[in-house]
Amino acid sequence: MKKITILIFSTIIHTLAIAQYEPAQQGSTMQFIVQNVGFDVHGSFSGFKGSINFDAQKPVTDSFDVTIDAASVNTDNTMRDGHLKDDSYFDVKNYPTIHLVSSKITAGKGGTFNVTGKLTIKNKTADITFPFTAAPSGDGYLLKGSFKINRRDYGVGGISTISNQVEIVLNVLAKKG
């Protein structure tokens, strides 16, 4: 009985020791770069919500579950932004969020980490794996990573003049919740 009590107590302590963070509204962005008729178009999303469990010493216990406001798309062109919010692109009326949830986080080389998980855009989900860094920042971390996706895997843009390949750059400021 004593062993069971110690095991339960140590499990509770370990669970409480996992750092609990939230993405900060200020300082967190998801940027994208896509070619349109041979020119790079840059844009971003904001409006992060969710939970980030991160302990650089024990990445096996880490997890991310974050959503981004799809209507926050910003390319510094109001007309283009309105078009991107429409049905053929992000359809923000029916799909208001972009969702990233991890299934595994591991330590990589040179102080990096690797996240494997699922990215959902317009109710279409695909597996994704990418490296990221974690730099201490105040009472949290600045998490930075980048990866490429095929926009057509998510039903974004249909037949269009933009490239199928989109580079995503994440900068997430994780602060204590």
Stockholm file with secondary structure:
# STOCKHOLM 1.0

chainA/1-177         MKKITILIFSTIIHTLAIAQYEPAQQGSTMQFIVQNVGFDVHGSFSGFKGSINFDAQKPVTDSFDVTIDAASVNTDNTMRDGHLKDDSYFDVKNYPTIHLVSSKITAGKGGTFNVTGKLTIKNKTADITFPFTAAPSGDGYLLKGSFKINRRDYGVGGISTISNQVEIVLNVLAKKG
#=GR chainA/1-177 SS CHHHHHHHHHHHHHHHHSCEEEECSTTCEEEEEEEETTEEEEEEEEEEEEEEECCTTCGGGCEEEEEEEEEEEECSCHHHHHHHHSTTTTCTTTCCEEEEEEEEEEECSTTCEEEEEEEEETTEEEEEEEEEEEEEETTEEEEEEEEEEEGGGGTCSSSCSEEEEEEEEEEEEEEEC
#=GC SS_cons         CHHHHHHHHHHHHHHHHSCEEEECSTTCEEEEEEEETTEEEEEEEEEEEEEEECCTTCGGGCEEEEEEEEEEEECSCHHHHHHHHSTTTTCTTTCCEEEEEEEEEEECSTTCEEEEEEEEETTEEEEEEEEEEEEEETTEEEEEEEEEEEGGGGTCSSSCSEEEEEEEEEEEEEEEC
//
